[in-house]
């Protein structure tokens, strides 16, 4: 079993919280709003790119906005949700420099940061509660990239981004 990092930092070490871009389609709207309220209450800077209702909306529109905000440095991390999280992950990963990871629980969310240096979290809103979604997001935000043997793999992915950028 993977250990999810304790979310409370040591008392003598001030922890700067990352800024977070949030996005969802209609299926993830309610869960996104619950996550947003929780993060704001915890002192995170949150930029919500939408959607703002349960009216049908296209997930790529929100995935690209969040991914661009992270890739351009406007936000440190991104969180996306739709019905399954799959479409958001696929769309966000089209943006260079983005490592969007689909997580199903706090452990896989933490591993996405620890091993894959994920900078965007995606998850499915169907079939989970707001509390479960918040726990997934907390697992992601509390984890840090471990580097070491994982850095070599991240460098290879970064190289692919660069090749794609220059080869069109």
C-alpha positions in Angstrom: 0.0 0.0 0.0 1.2 3.5 -0.9 1.5 6.0 1.9 -0.4 9.2 1.2 1.7 12.1 2.7 0.4 13.7 5.8 -1.3 16.9 4.7 -0.1 18.9 7.7 3.4 20.3 7.3 5.8 20.5 10.2 5.0 23.4 12.4 8.4 25.0 12.0 8.4 24.8 8.2 6.0 27.2 6.4 4.5 25.5 3.4 3.6 27.6 0.4 0.4 26.3 -1.1 0.4 25.9 -4.9 -2.1 27.9 -6.9 -4.7 25.6 -8.5 -6.6 25.9 -11.8 -9.9 24.0 -11.7 -12.1 22.9 -14.6 -15.0 20.6 -15.2 -17.7 19.7 -17.7 -21.3 19.3 -16.8 -20.8 15.9 -15.3 -18.1 17.2 -12.9 -19.7 20.6 -12.1 -21.0 19.7 -8.6 -17.9 17.9 -7.5 -15.7 20.7 -8.8 -17.7 23.2 -6.8 -17.3 21.2 -3.6 -13.5 20.9 -4.3 -13.3 24.6 -5.0 -15.0 25.5 -1.7 -12.8 23.1 0.2 -9.5 24.4 -1.3 -10.5 28.0 -0.8 -11.3 27.3 2.9 -7.9 25.7 3.2 -6.2 28.8 1.9 -5.4 27.8 -1.7 -5.5 30.3 -4.5 -8.0 28.8 -6.9 -8.8 29.9 -10.5 -12.0 28.3 -11.8 -12.3 28.2 -15.6 -15.8 26.6 -15.5 -18.2 25.2 -16.3 -20.7 26.8 -14.0 -23.8 24.7 -14.4 -24.9 21.2 -15.3 -25.8 22.3 -18.9 -24.0 20.2 -21.5 -20.5 21.4 -22.0 -17.5 20.0 -23.9 -14.7 18.8 -21.7 -11.8 19.6 -24.1 -12.7 23.3 -23.7 -12.0 23.2 -20.0 -9.1 20.8 -20.1 -7.2 23.0 -22.5 -7.8 26.1 -20.5 -6.5 24.5 -17.3 -3.6 22.9 -19.1 -2.6 26.2 -20.7 -2.8 28.0 -17.4 -0.4 25.4 -15.8 1.9 25.2 -18.9 2.2 29.0 -19.0 2.9 29.4 -15.3 -0.3 31.1 -14.3 -1.1 28.3 -11.9 1.2 25.7 -10.3 -1.2 22.8 -10.7 -4.5 21.9 -12.3 -7.5 19.7 -11.3 -10.0 18.5 -13.9 -13.1 16.4 -13.6 -15.7 15.0 -16.0 -17.8 11.9 -15.9 -14.8 9.5 -16.0 -11.8 11.7 -16.0 -10.5 10.0 -19.1 -11.4 12.6 -21.7 -10.0 15.4 -19.5 -6.7 13.5 -19.2 -6.5 12.9 -22.9 -7.3 16.5 -23.8 -5.0 18.1 -21.2 -2.1 15.9 -22.3 -2.2 17.5 -25.7 -0.6 20.6 -24.2 3.2 20.6 -24.2 4.7 20.3 -20.7 1.5 18.9 -19.2 1.6 15.6 -17.3 -2.1 15.0 -16.6 -2.8 11.9 -14.6 -6.1 10.1 -14.0 -6.5 9.0 -10.4 -9.1 6.9 -8.7 -8.2 7.4 -5.1 -5.8 9.4 -2.8 -3.0 6.8 -3.3 -3.0 7.0 -7.1 -3.2 10.7 -6.9 -0.2 10.9 -4.6 1.8 8.5 -6.8 1.0 10.6 -9.8 2.9 13.5 -8.1 5.6 11.4 -6.5 6.6 9.2 -9.4 5.3 11.0 -12.5 5.6 14.7 -11.5 2.0 15.1 -12.6 1.0 18.8 -12.8 -2.6 18.2 -13.6 -4.9 15.7 -11.8 -8.0 14.3 -13.5 -10.7 12.1 -11.9 -14.2 10.9 -12.7 -17.1 12.5 -10.9 -19.6 9.8 -11.6 -19.9 7.3 -8.8 -17.9 9.2 -6.1 -19.0 11.6 -3.4 -17.7 15.1 -2.9 -15.8 13.9 0.1 -14.0 11.2 -1.9 -13.2 13.8 -4.6 -11.7 16.1 -1.9 -9.6 13.2 -0.6 -8.3 12.5 -4.1 -7.3 16.2 -4.5 -5.8 16.4 -1.1 -3.6 13.3 -1.9 -2.4 15.0 -5.1 -1.7 18.4 -3.5 0.1 16.9 -0.4 2.5 14.8 -2.5 5.8 16.1 -3.9 7.9 14.7 -6.8 10.5 12.3 -5.5 13.0 12.8 -8.3 15.8 10.2 -8.2 15.1 7.3 -10.6 11.8 9.0 -11.6 13.7 12.1 -12.9 15.2 10.1 -15.8 11.7 9.2 -17.0 10.4 12.7 -16.7 13.3 13.9 -18.8 12.4 11.5 -21.5 8.8 12.8 -21.6 10.1 16.4 -21.6 12.2 15.5 -24.6 9.2 14.1 -26.4 7.4 17.5 -25.8 10.3 19.3 -27.2 10.5 17.1 -30.3 6.8 17.5 -30.9 7.2 21.3 -30.5 9.9 21.5 -33.1 8.6 18.9 -35.5 5.1 20.3 -35.6 
